[in-house]
Amino acid sequence: MAVIIPARLAVVEAKLYLREPVAVFFAVVLPLALLLVLGAAIPDFRKPAEDMGGYRPVDTHLPAMMIMLSVLTVAFSILPSVLVLYRERGVLRRMSTTPVRPISVLTVQLALNVATAVIATALMLVFGNLILDVPYPRMFLAFLGVFVLGSVTMFGIGLALAAVAPNSRVVQGAGAGVMFPLLFLGGMWLPRPLMPEVLVVISDYSPTGAFGQALTDVFTGRAPSLLHLAVLAVWAAAAIFAAARWFRWE
């Protein structure tokens, strides 16, 4: 059944969303600032690295990690917190008695958060190119495919968190508790080429390890590994199933 979203609901939710500048800062401004500051301030990021196939980290690893950071911030922090807060305050329950169904709120929130991740990514690509001379992804269509698949996976996990969290305080802590270990496995602080072999294997089968490496691959002009695409697809299917199975409107 199609979801009909009243224009007024979309406008109201967008205004409420934009009234939280902290959320926008951590999802959009911080990853962009880290890309530009680290890329400009650390000389080694602008030198070809043998463990990265001769590419500069600022051209490959750094933008891939900042894009992943933005997506995870939105998916694990902003989206689940809003949905659980709405459920906790009875907003979704009250809406179920009106012509505007709760699924409409979920749809609008998803659209707003996806738009935030897309805008953040676009800004990083454009300003990285203009300021740091970071080339655009060499396989742009593959980049779009990886970005969409990875985002679906992360948002699915975020919705699963919102489904099982009993209140907003728990979901905020759970989101951070899940996000930071996954960022580590994705190569945020220790690039995958520098990881011990056993950690690389664990990373390969984690959603962020697969996402981060697939993004890095397309930045370097290589096709993403079928293993990493399959890992993302499995995580996405499992997370979406869990979210649909356990999500409560009240």
N, C-alpha and C positions, 0 to 999 in steps of 0.2 A: 504494500500500500504506500502510495506516495506521501511524503511529508510536506505539508503546506506550511510555510513559515510566514507569518504576518510581518509586513515591512516594519511595523512599529516595534515588534519584539526584537528584530534584528538591530534596529537603531538604538534601542534602549540597552541591549546587551553590549553593543559596541561602545557606547558612551561609558558604561560601567567598567568595561575592560580598559579603556584608555585612562580612566581615573586612577589606575594603579601604576604609577610611573616606575615603581621599583621592579615590577614584573617585566615591563618593557625594557628597562635598563639591563637586567640580567640576561634577557633573551636576545636582545638586539645590540645594544650599545657595548656591553662588556666583551662579547666575542669579537666584534669588529675592532674595538680598541686594543684587545690583546693581539690580534693579527697584525695591526699596524705598528704598535709599539714594539712588540717582540721582533717583528720582521725588520724594523729600522734600527733597534738598539743592540741586537746581538749579531755581531759580524758573521759568526759561524752559520747562522741561518741563511746567509746570502752566498755561502760557498758551496760548490758541488760536494756532495757526500758520497763516498764509495758505497756505504751500506744502504744507500737509497738509489743505486743505479746511476750515480753521477749527476743526479738532479739536485738542485738547491732545496733544502727543507722548506724555504719560504714559498716555493712553487708547488709543493706536493703535500708533505706531511702537515705543515702548519695550517694551511687553509682547510684541509680535510678535518683536522681536529677541531678547529673553531666552528665549522659547520655542524659537526656532530655535537659539540657542546651546546650550541643554540637549540638544536632539535631536542636534545635531552632535557634542557632546562624547561622548555615549553611542555614537553610530553610528561615529564615526571614531577614537575613542581606546579606550574601554573594551572594546567587543565584539571588534574585530579583535585587540587585544593578548592577550586571553584565549584566543581560538581558535588563534592562531599559537603561543602559549606551549604550549598543550596538544599541538599537532602537533609542536613542537620537542622536547618531552620524551617523545614517544612514547605519550602517553595515548590518543590517538585510535586509534593502531595497535593497542595492547594491547586496547582495548575491542572492536575488530573481531573478536576471537577469543572473545568472551563473548556471552551472550544479549542484553546491553545494547549495542545498536549505536551507532556514533559519531553517527549522525543524531539520536539521543536527546539527546546532549550539546548539539548545535547547537540543537535545538529548545528545550531548557531555557534555554540562554544567551540566545537570542533573546527568550524570554518574560520573563526577568529584566530584560533591558535595555529592552524595550518598556515594562514595568511602571515602571521607573525614570523614563523620559521622561514617561509618563502622570501619575505622581505629582508630578513636578516641575511639569508644566503645571497640574495641578489646584491645587497650592499657590500658584502665581503668580496664578491667577485669583481664588482665595479671598482671599488676603492682600492682593493689589492692590486688591480691592474694599473690604475692611474697613479698610485703613490709608490708602490713597491715593484712595479713592472712584473707582477705575477701574471703569467699567461692564463687565459681562460682554459677550462678543461679541454684537453686535446681530443677527447671523445665526448662531445657535448651531449649527444643523444644517450649515450651510455651513462653519462653523469646524471641526466634527468631520470633515467630508469632506476639507478642506484639510489638517488635521493628520494624518489617516491617510495620505493620498496622499503628503504631504511626508515623513512618517516612513518609509514604504515605500521611497521614493526614497533617502533618506539611509542607511538600513540596507542597502539593496542596494549602494550605493557602498562602505559599510564592509565588507560581505562580499566585494566584489570586491578590496578592498585586502588582506583576509586571505587571499584565494585566491592572490595573486601574490607576497606578501611572503615572502622566504626565511627570516626569523627575526624574533623579537620586537623586537629593537632597530631593525631596518629598518621594521617596521610602525608603531612609535611615531613615528619621524621622518617617515615618509610620511604618517601620519595628520595630524600637525601641519602638515606642508608643504602638504597639500591643504585642511585645514580653514580656516586663517587667510585665504588668498586668497579662498576661497569666502565666508567671513563678510564680507569687504570687498565683494565683488560683491553680497551680499545686503543691504547697506545698514547693516551694524553700526556702522561708524565714520563713514561719509558717507551720510546718507539719500539715497535714490534721487532725490527731487525736487531735490537740490542737485548731482547728478552732471552732468558734461558729457553732451551728447546721445549721443555715440558710446559712452560708458561705460554709459548706460542701456540701449542696444541690446544690448551684451554681457551686461549683467546680466539682461535679459529672457530670454536663452537659456541662462543658467546655472541649475543646479538651486536654488541658494540665492536668486538674484534672484527666480525664479518663486515659490519657497516664501515668502520674506519678504514680497513684495508681496501675494501671495494672503492671507496672514495679516493683513496691515495692512488690506486691503480688507474682510475680514469683520468686523474690529474697528470699522470705520467704518460698517458697515451696507450696504456695496456688495457685489454679487456678484463673485466673483473672475473675472478675465479668462480667457476660453477659451484664449488663447494660453499663459498661465502654467500652466493645468491640463494642456494638451497637452504643454508642455515637461517638466513633472514626470512625466507618464506615459511619455514617450519615454525620459527619463533612467532611470526605474525599470525599464523593460523591458530597456534596454541593460545596466544594472548587474547585474540579476538573471541575465540570460543569461551575462554574463561570469563572475559568481561560480559559477554552475552548471557552466560549461564548464571553468574552470581550478582549481576548488577541489580541493585534495589533502588526503587524510586522513593521509598520512605523508610 
